[in-house]
């Protein structure tokens, strides 16, 4: 099973990859491989079975092609796609039950550029996306924005993708699941905020997203406390079992 971690910068992808890989090894005795496809990361807390930085880095591209950080990242994603067949062979040669894939924090290359083609490196029928939403975004308004970004990303990747709440140890509102599931409560929270036309717009968007997410199970995770990692493991299997791909 390939599990791709994607989300906004600071959502805790790298930390969750580390924590989840360790949890699986300790509690399920599965073989796990961590794969880093972020060419801009400075430090990895886990040992990568494959690290894209062995081929190129954002810093090196900046120097060689005289680009700024954002332009270099886009160029790095292009280089990754150009080399996807070679990278695919390397990753396919890694023997593991789970391959956890760490992606860059910036979402722009995946939504507006060719970054979504990264999924072609993996067997689509055995690949799941996890869109990480950090605790810092979990205001009523933040939930709506995060859901729309998640939806845009899902439409681009074209693989089963579920939303995961991260950094749950920082959550001030322990009943945040109710805001995801209950449109009436979410609307009441939005109405408490200031704003004119913007408030009306966000309420309209909330009504739309409530239809999209009402059937989702909300999983709260913490790389720090290990909360929710057992549920995360279970839902990864449930997604594939429902399609008959993994028994």
Rosetta silent file (secondary structure, phi, psi, omega in degrees, C-alpha in Angstrom):
SEQUENCE: XXXXXXXXXXXXXXXXXXXXXXXXXXXXXXXXXXXXXXXXXXXXXXXXXXXXXXXXXXXXXXXXXXXXXXXXXXXXXXXXXXXXXXXXXXXXXXXXXXXXXXXXXXXXXXXXXXXXXXXXXXXXXXXXXXXXXXXXXXXXXXXXXXXXXXXXXXXXXXXXXXXXXXXXXXXXXXXXXXXXXXXXXXXXXXXXXXXXXXXXXXXXXXXXXXXXXXXXXXXXXXXXXXXXXXXXXXXXXXXXXXXXXXX
SCORE:     score description
SCORE:     0.000 S_00000001
   1 L     0.000  129.572  175.740    0.000    0.000    0.000 S_00000001
   2 E  -101.029  125.422 -178.782    1.303    3.447   -0.958 S_00000001
   3 E  -119.084  113.457 -176.324    0.176    6.261    1.351 S_00000001
   4 E   -97.392  123.774  179.731    0.860    9.781    0.079 S_00000001
   5 E   -96.781  120.971 -179.638    0.984   12.568    2.674 S_00000001
   6 E  -138.973  151.637 -178.916    0.000   15.969    1.310 S_00000001
   7 E   166.896  174.449 -179.390   -1.091   19.225    2.906 S_00000001
   8 L   -66.671  161.617  178.034   -0.174   22.868    3.491 S_00000001
   9 L   -56.765  134.750  178.695    3.219   23.904    4.801 S_00000001
  10 L    83.964    8.230 -178.366    3.496   23.222    8.517 S_00000001
  11 L   -81.019   -8.591  174.740    0.721   20.642    8.594 S_00000001
  12 L    94.803   26.563 -178.077    3.083   18.039   10.040 S_00000001
  13 H   -60.126  -53.144 -176.146    3.599   15.672    7.091 S_00000001
  14 H   -62.836  -41.749  179.033    7.186   14.730    7.873 S_00000001
  15 H   -64.850  -38.759 -179.097    6.507   14.298   11.589 S_00000001
  16 H   -72.195  -36.112  175.144    3.448   12.145   10.906 S_00000001
  17 H   -57.818  -46.499  179.419    5.355    9.990    8.407 S_00000001
  18 H   -61.910  -51.366 -176.591    7.933    9.305   11.113 S_00000001
  19 H   -64.032  -42.993 -177.273    5.393    8.648   13.876 S_00000001
  20 H   -68.668  -39.561  178.391    3.104    6.501   11.716 S_00000001
  21 H   -62.789  -42.602  179.042    5.972    4.399   10.345 S_00000001
  22 H   -66.465  -40.396 -179.373    7.213    3.705   13.865 S_00000001
  23 H   -63.589  -44.232 -179.263    3.700    2.902   15.105 S_00000001
  24 H   -61.761  -45.289 -179.360    3.081    0.407   12.279 S_00000001
  25 H   -61.849  -41.189 -175.482    6.399   -1.365   12.903 S_00000001
  26 H   -78.196  -35.067 -171.767    5.798   -1.588   16.641 S_00000001
  27 H  -106.136  -21.228 -179.463    2.094   -2.455   16.663 S_00000001
  28 L  -121.605   -6.124  176.602    1.401   -4.294   13.406 S_00000001
  29 L    57.520   25.754  175.053    4.835   -5.736   12.621 S_00000001
  30 L   -84.357  154.491  172.791    4.532   -4.692    8.960 S_00000001
  31 L   -79.780  129.740 -176.124    7.513   -3.718    6.859 S_00000001
  32 E  -126.402  135.251  174.587    7.431    0.060    6.271 S_00000001
  33 E  -118.876  132.386  175.309    9.430    2.214    3.871 S_00000001
  34 E   -99.946  130.872 -176.753    9.564    6.009    4.121 S_00000001
  35 E  -122.220  123.283  179.681   10.009    7.805    0.820 S_00000001
  36 E  -101.172  117.187  175.352   10.956   11.465    0.618 S_00000001
  37 L  -113.205   22.203  175.930    9.865   13.327   -2.522 S_00000001
  38 L  -101.019  104.909 -177.110   10.443   16.785   -1.044 S_00000001
  39 L   -78.265   -1.213 -177.266   13.580   18.200   -2.712 S_00000001
  40 L  -108.508   -2.574 -176.474   13.536   21.262   -0.456 S_00000001
  41 L   -72.627  141.868  179.447   13.600   19.691    2.999 S_00000001
  42 L   -88.922  -35.631 -173.935   16.672   20.392    5.138 S_00000001
  43 L  -142.457  137.728  174.943   16.321   17.577    7.667 S_00000001
  44 L  -114.346  128.799  179.681   14.483   14.258    7.826 S_00000001
  45 L   -82.660   -3.667  179.441   13.716   12.684   11.220 S_00000001
  46 L  -122.464  161.981  176.466   13.319    9.257    9.615 S_00000001
  47 L   -86.388  118.626 -176.752   15.567    7.065    7.489 S_00000001
  48 L   -86.964  131.739  174.035   14.371    7.288    3.888 S_00000001
  49 L   -73.042  -27.299  170.547   14.413    4.209    1.688 S_00000001
  50 E  -144.987  133.861 -177.981   14.475    6.642   -1.214 S_00000001
  51 E  -129.077  116.532 -177.347   15.306   10.354   -1.001 S_00000001
  52 H   -59.081  -22.673 -179.603   14.764   12.592   -4.043 S_00000001
  53 H   -67.010  -12.781  174.216   17.579   14.814   -2.774 S_00000001
  54 H   -68.962  -22.472  179.906   19.999   12.132   -3.967 S_00000001
  55 L   -98.866  -42.775  179.048   19.129   13.297   -7.500 S_00000001
  56 L  -165.513  160.923  177.302   18.589   17.042   -7.014 S_00000001
  57 L  -132.586  160.757  176.960   17.628   19.651   -4.432 S_00000001
  58 H   -61.742  -42.149 -178.669   15.819   22.972   -4.545 S_00000001
  59 H   -60.932  -42.678 -179.776   18.972   24.724   -3.353 S_00000001
  60 H   -66.151  -40.691  178.894   21.063   23.229   -6.155 S_00000001
  61 H   -64.844  -38.583  177.993   18.468   24.167   -8.788 S_00000001
  62 H   -57.591  -43.913 -178.216   18.383   27.735   -7.453 S_00000001
  63 H   -72.349  -43.093 -175.279   22.132   28.048   -7.999 S_00000001
  64 H   -74.587  -33.970 -174.116   22.303   26.253  -11.344 S_00000001
  65 H  -112.947    6.797  176.273   19.249   27.845  -12.981 S_00000001
  66 L    54.705   51.886 -178.898   19.268   31.223  -11.197 S_00000001
  67 L  -116.337  156.669  173.370   15.776   30.768   -9.773 S_00000001
  68 L   -79.442  176.024 -176.842   14.095   31.881   -6.578 S_00000001
  69 H   -57.665  -44.010 -177.794   12.814   29.343   -4.004 S_00000001
  70 H   -70.060  -43.657  178.283    9.317   29.033   -5.476 S_00000001
  71 H   -64.171  -36.875  179.338   10.485   28.819   -9.059 S_00000001
  72 H   -67.684  -35.768  177.828   13.107   26.270   -8.096 S_00000001
  73 H   -66.209  -44.210  177.323   10.509   24.109   -6.372 S_00000001
  74 H   -59.567  -43.143  178.783    8.286   24.137   -9.463 S_00000001
  75 H   -64.546  -37.963  178.553   11.331   23.249  -11.569 S_00000001
  76 H   -62.870  -40.917  178.022   12.224   20.460   -9.115 S_00000001
  77 H   -64.142  -39.868  177.486    8.729   18.992   -9.476 S_00000001
  78 H   -61.489  -42.250  179.026    9.137   19.153  -13.262 S_00000001
  79 H   -65.434  -36.872  178.219   12.453   17.298  -12.996 S_00000001
  80 H   -62.848  -43.960  179.334   10.823   14.705  -10.758 S_00000001
  81 H   -65.794  -40.765  179.538    8.100   14.129  -13.354 S_00000001
  82 H   -61.495  -29.091 -178.628   10.666   13.974  -16.162 S_00000001
  83 L  -104.292   17.412 -171.507   12.474   11.216  -14.244 S_00000001
  84 H   -62.088  -32.123 -179.208    9.353    9.432  -13.005 S_00000001
  85 H   -67.922  -42.109  177.240   10.050    6.174  -14.860 S_00000001
  86 H   -66.187  -42.141  179.142   13.500    5.784  -13.288 S_00000001
  87 H   -65.355  -38.081  179.076   12.162    6.793   -9.886 S_00000001
  88 H   -60.269  -42.828  179.838    9.269    4.364  -10.307 S_00000001
  89 H   -62.898  -40.791  179.991   11.680    1.465  -10.879 S_00000001
  90 H   -63.680  -47.006 -176.960   13.644    2.379   -7.746 S_00000001
  91 H   -68.419  -38.036  178.139   10.528    2.628   -5.574 S_00000001
  92 H   -63.971  -26.055  179.719    9.020   -0.572   -6.989 S_00000001
  93 L   -79.598   -6.270  178.180   12.227   -2.337   -5.977 S_00000001
  94 L   -83.547  121.884 -177.480   11.687   -1.407   -2.325 S_00000001
  95 L   -89.762  107.607 -179.707   10.207   -4.374   -0.463 S_00000001
  96 L  -159.694  149.154  175.913    7.664   -3.111    2.077 S_00000001
  97 L   -73.825  -37.837  178.582    4.026   -3.620    3.063 S_00000001
  98 E  -122.325  133.905  170.780    3.572    0.133    3.489 S_00000001
  99 E  -118.695  110.879 -178.198    5.315    2.885    1.554 S_00000001
 100 E   -96.406  122.136 -170.193    4.747    6.256    3.223 S_00000001
 101 E  -110.375  120.002 -177.488    5.409    9.118    0.819 S_00000001
 102 E   -96.900  119.842 -177.910    6.423   12.565    2.082 S_00000001
 103 L  -108.351  164.834  176.911    5.636   15.424   -0.354 S_00000001
 104 L   -59.592  152.535 -178.944    6.586   19.132   -0.396 S_00000001
 105 L   -73.144  -31.550 -179.082    4.519   21.436    1.821 S_00000001
 106 L   -70.215  128.758 -177.038    3.671   23.895   -0.925 S_00000001
 107 L   -88.920  -18.740 -175.872    0.411   22.910   -2.608 S_00000001
 108 H   -54.135  -43.222 -179.391    0.702   25.169   -5.657 S_00000001
 109 H   -61.788  -23.299 -178.260    2.794   22.701   -7.716 S_00000001
 110 H   -90.630  -30.570 -177.597    0.072   20.079   -7.289 S_00000001
 111 H   -90.206  -39.498 -173.558   -2.951   22.273   -7.935 S_00000001
 112 L  -109.015  -12.489 -178.631   -1.632   24.655  -10.605 S_00000001
 113 L  -123.787 -156.161 -172.548    1.335   22.782  -12.116 S_00000001
 114 H   -91.601    9.282 -175.877    2.254   19.188  -12.996 S_00000001
 115 H   -57.230  -28.618 -179.366    2.855   17.977   -9.463 S_00000001
 116 H   -61.474  -20.365 -179.454   -0.270   15.817   -9.558 S_00000001
 117 H   -70.804   -8.744  177.551    1.558   13.542  -12.011 S_00000001
 118 H   -57.692  -32.436 -178.004    3.650   12.263   -9.106 S_00000001
 119 H   -62.734  -20.735 -179.773    0.922    9.702   -8.413 S_00000001
 120 H   -70.173  -12.982  175.714    1.843    8.026  -11.720 S_00000001
 121 H   -69.201  -24.108 -173.430    5.032    6.826  -10.045 S_00000001
 122 L  -111.406  161.943  174.457    2.874    4.477   -7.956 S_00000001
 123 L   -70.367  109.182 -173.823    0.346    1.747   -8.631 S_00000001
 124 H   -57.367  -36.155 -177.434   -2.841    3.816   -8.593 S_00000001
 125 H   -68.957  -13.849 -178.770   -4.967    0.867   -7.462 S_00000001
 126 H  -123.420   28.795 -176.165   -2.864    0.566   -4.305 S_00000001
 127 E  -124.535  132.017 -179.330   -2.350    4.258   -3.545 S_00000001
 128 E  -124.447  140.276  175.655   -4.170    6.403   -0.994 S_00000001
 129 E  -102.585  138.518  172.968   -3.818   10.132   -0.332 S_00000001
 130 E  -115.530  116.771  177.015   -3.936   11.684    3.132 S_00000001
 131 E   -96.587  117.716 -173.633   -4.662   15.417    3.155 S_00000001
 132 E   -91.612  129.091  177.125   -3.425   16.859    6.435 S_00000001
 133 E  -117.400  111.695 -175.541   -5.305   19.695    8.143 S_00000001
 134 E   -77.746  156.785 -177.394   -3.382   21.116   11.119 S_00000001
 135 H   -55.849  -31.503 -177.205   -4.993   22.226   14.372 S_00000001
 136 H   -61.829  -22.792 -177.791   -4.021   25.840   13.673 S_00000001
 137 H   -90.991   -3.784 -167.802   -6.575   25.963   10.817 S_00000001
 138 L   -87.403   50.744  161.690   -9.491   24.586   12.785 S_00000001
 139 L   -90.277  169.702  179.377  -11.572   27.693   13.240 S_00000001
 140 H   -57.419  -47.110 -179.804  -15.005   27.635   11.623 S_00000001
 141 H   -66.943  -39.484 -179.116  -13.755   29.701    8.692 S_00000001
 142 H   -63.368  -35.698  178.636  -10.499   27.724    8.512 S_00000001
 143 H   -61.030  -44.295 -179.716  -12.385   24.435    8.232 S_00000001
 144 H   -63.925  -44.897  179.803  -14.235   25.650    5.139 S_00000001
 145 H   -62.672  -44.516 -179.802  -11.048   26.912    3.489 S_00000001
 146 H   -62.305  -39.541 -179.456   -9.193   23.683    4.291 S_00000001
 147 H   -65.113  -38.022  179.593  -12.012   21.571    2.854 S_00000001
 148 H   -70.401  -39.284  176.943  -11.971   23.474   -0.436 S_00000001
 149 H   -64.719  -40.980  177.741   -8.190   23.185   -0.755 S_00000001
 150 H   -61.060  -43.465 -179.206   -8.477   19.491    0.051 S_00000001
 151 H   -64.055  -42.610  178.362  -11.170   19.045   -2.588 S_00000001
 152 H   -61.677  -41.706  179.487   -9.085   20.836   -5.228 S_00000001
 153 H   -65.571  -42.702  179.858   -6.110   18.628   -4.399 S_00000001
 154 H   -61.407  -41.948 -179.972   -8.210   15.471   -4.524 S_00000001
 155 H   -65.355  -31.425  178.061   -9.589   16.369   -7.940 S_00000001
 156 H   -75.064  -44.610 -175.514   -6.045   16.886   -9.211 S_00000001
 157 H   -72.756  -32.767  179.534   -4.521   13.702   -7.779 S_00000001
 158 L    58.912   40.185  172.854   -7.434   11.489   -8.838 S_00000001
 159 L  -132.282  158.724  175.868   -6.808    8.932   -6.095 S_00000001
 160 L   -56.138  126.388 -176.992   -8.858    8.103   -2.977 S_00000001
 161 E  -135.638  131.730  178.673   -8.022   10.892   -0.527 S_00000001
 162 E  -122.202  152.069  179.985   -9.156   11.372    3.043 S_00000001
 163 E   -89.435  136.242  179.573   -8.722   14.301    5.396 S_00000001
 164 E  -125.870  128.773  175.951   -6.706   13.828    8.568 S_00000001
 165 E   -83.898  129.589 -178.626   -6.586   16.336   11.423 S_00000001
 166 E  -114.560  165.804 -179.873   -3.039   16.750   12.722 S_00000001
 167 L    58.568   41.477 -176.924   -1.446   18.220   15.850 S_00000001
 168 H   -61.653  -21.338  177.840   -4.515   17.223   17.865 S_00000001
 169 H   -67.202  -14.174  179.060   -2.535   17.865   21.049 S_00000001
 170 H   -98.887   -1.590 -176.261   -2.825   21.581   20.189 S_00000001
 171 L   -67.696  125.767  173.934   -6.602   21.554   19.698 S_00000001
 172 L   -83.856  -36.346  178.554   -8.425   24.026   21.913 S_00000001
 173 L   -96.998  100.874 -177.210  -11.840   22.838   20.743 S_00000001
 174 L   -71.820  -13.471  179.357  -11.959   19.131   21.593 S_00000001
 175 L  -104.864   33.529 -175.443  -15.351   18.796   19.865 S_00000001
 176 H   -62.773  -24.507  178.778  -14.122   20.042   16.531 S_00000001
 177 H   -57.151  -32.839 -178.927  -15.638   16.978   14.814 S_00000001
 178 H   -64.882  -32.947  178.962  -19.070   18.549   15.369 S_00000001
 179 H   -69.656  -32.143  177.012  -18.104   21.544   13.263 S_00000001
 180 H   -72.436  -38.683 -171.391  -17.194   19.209   10.405 S_00000001
 181 H   -90.880  -28.706 -171.081  -20.339   17.130   10.691 S_00000001
 182 L  -111.744  105.166 -177.433  -23.008   19.612   11.781 S_00000001
 183 H   -61.561  -38.577 -178.058  -23.740   22.418    9.338 S_00000001
 184 H   -61.634  -44.454  179.621  -26.002   24.253   11.796 S_00000001
 185 H   -68.233  -38.252  178.437  -23.277   24.465   14.440 S_00000001
 186 H   -63.696  -42.104  179.318  -20.698   25.466   11.860 S_00000001
 187 H   -63.899  -41.674  179.172  -22.963   28.236   10.584 S_00000001
 188 H   -60.499  -39.167  178.789  -23.576   29.532   14.115 S_00000001
 189 H   -66.506  -39.687  179.012  -19.826   29.763   14.680 S_00000001
 190 H   -66.145  -40.068 -178.394  -19.356   31.648   11.405 S_00000001
 191 H   -65.286  -21.037  177.392  -22.182   34.062   12.243 S_00000001
 192 L   -73.203  -21.632 -176.830  -20.351   35.045   15.425 S_00000001
 193 L   -81.310  158.512  177.509  -17.469   36.368   13.334 S_00000001
 194 L   -78.084  160.388  177.894  -17.289   39.840   11.843 S_00000001
 195 L   134.604  150.223 -179.802  -17.733   40.441    8.127 S_00000001
 196 L  -105.187  -99.710 -179.847  -20.336   41.446    5.570 S_00000001
 197 H   -61.564  -34.603 -179.627  -20.371   39.921    2.100 S_00000001
 198 H   -62.510  -38.966  179.425  -17.428   37.702    3.021 S_00000001
 199 H   -65.288  -42.696  178.746  -19.437   36.156    5.854 S_00000001
 200 H   -61.346  -38.764 -179.823  -22.365   35.464    3.515 S_00000001
 201 H   -65.980  -45.485 -177.177  -19.974   33.847    1.045 S_00000001
 202 H   -66.955  -31.151  176.443  -18.334   31.605    3.642 S_00000001
 203 H   -66.770  -41.247  177.754  -21.785   30.506    4.888 S_00000001
 204 H   -63.353  -40.756  178.708  -22.735   29.525    1.328 S_00000001
 205 H   -67.053  -35.544  179.189  -19.478   27.606    0.987 S_00000001
 206 H   -62.612  -39.408  179.356  -20.103   25.919    4.336 S_00000001
 207 H   -63.611  -39.018  178.892  -23.422   24.588    3.078 S_00000001
 208 H   -67.531  -48.973 -176.414  -21.695   23.106    0.043 S_00000001
 209 H   -65.981  -28.850  179.348  -18.816   21.508    1.957 S_00000001
 210 H   -62.489  -30.517  177.448  -21.216   20.022    4.516 S_00000001
 211 H   -73.227  -32.478 -178.012  -22.651   17.883    1.724 S_00000001
 212 H   -75.188  -39.376 -169.596  -19.204   16.745    0.680 S_00000001
 213 H  -104.183   -2.763 -172.107  -17.833   15.847    4.117 S_00000001
 214 L   -63.284  -24.338 -179.317  -20.860   14.728    6.115 S_00000001
 215 L   -92.239   -4.379 -177.715  -20.116   11.042    5.464 S_00000001
 216 L   -76.161  144.312  168.912  -16.426   11.307    6.348 S_00000001
 217 L   -85.671  130.405 -178.431  -15.013    9.888    9.544 S_00000001
 218 L   -92.454  116.394 -178.956  -12.984   12.588   11.268 S_00000001
 219 E  -108.649  121.155  176.666   -9.647   11.255   12.509 S_00000001
 220 E   -96.497  127.762 -178.758   -7.602   13.347   14.915 S_00000001
 221 L  -127.187  156.280  174.481   -3.907   12.488   14.987 S_00000001
 222 L  -143.518  120.692  175.780   -0.852   13.671   16.840 S_00000001
 223 L   -67.633  -24.267 -177.229    2.705   12.748   15.923 S_00000001
 224 L   -78.547  -48.159 -176.417    3.667   13.873   19.416 S_00000001
 225 L   -98.215   -9.061 -177.761    1.205   11.837   21.521 S_00000001
 226 L    72.116   12.531  177.206    0.510    9.093   18.914 S_00000001
 227 L   -60.900  138.113  171.397   -3.232    9.793   19.196 S_00000001
 228 L    79.633   -1.981 -176.728   -5.308    8.418   16.342 S_00000001
 229 H   -70.253  -30.946  175.724   -2.599    6.351   14.648 S_00000001
 230 H   -67.002  -40.103  177.249   -4.527    3.125   15.221 S_00000001
 231 H   -66.870  -37.617  179.025   -7.601    4.686   13.574 S_00000001
 232 H   -62.706  -43.255  177.823   -5.443    5.956   10.722 S_00000001
 233 H   -60.647  -45.791 -177.595   -4.102    2.449   10.136 S_00000001
 234 H   -63.294  -43.199 -175.904   -7.609    0.985   10.157 S_00000001
 235 H   -71.158  -29.548  174.870   -9.067    3.516    7.728 S_00000001
 236 H   -59.740  -43.902  178.456   -6.206    3.002    5.285 S_00000001
 237 H   -69.797  -38.789 -178.268   -7.198   -0.667    5.097 S_00000001
 238 H   -62.199  -40.142 -179.667  -10.913    0.097    4.980 S_00000001
 239 H   -58.170  -44.110 -177.416  -10.509    2.347    1.942 S_00000001
 240 H   -80.233  -36.175 -179.765   -8.857   -0.429   -0.037 S_00000001
 241 H   -63.043  -33.798 -179.704  -10.911   -3.329    1.293 S_00000001
 242 L   -66.260  -22.095  178.598  -14.090   -1.582    0.141 S_00000001
 243 L   -98.305   -6.245  178.647  -12.667   -1.690   -3.385 S_00000001
 244 L    80.359   12.150 -176.534  -11.464   -5.275   -3.055 S_00000001
 245 L   -85.191  -33.280 -178.828   -7.841   -4.374   -3.727 S_00000001
 246 L  -128.907  126.721 -178.300   -6.394   -5.343   -0.377 S_00000001
 247 L   -86.424    0.000    0.000   -7.746   -8.174    1.749 S_00000001
